[in-house]
Amino acid sequence: MKTFQKHLNEKSKDIEFKRFYDEEKGLINLSLKIQNKRTGLGLSQKELVNKAKITQ
């Protein structure tokens, strides 16, 4: 059975796969930074979207 890392290494040889994977990884990292900052400020998701004047 392959480990996830071995599978990812194999798939990453495909340039298009790697480009999409890296893009998604960047979006996940951004999401985590926003969540950490929001919770650090003691804001709920609803409070944050209200302050940002956007929808959830």
Phi, psi and omega in degrees: 000136179280146171278162179302317183297319178295318178298315179298318178300319179294311182296328183291349175291337176279114186302318181294317177301313182299320179298313179293320179298313180296322178296314179295321179298321177295320178294321177296316179298319177297316179300318180293323177296317179296315180298315180298318179294315181300311181291327176297329178273357179074027181260143171278169177299318181297317179297320180296314181293328176294317179295322181279351181056046176229171175267159183281000000 
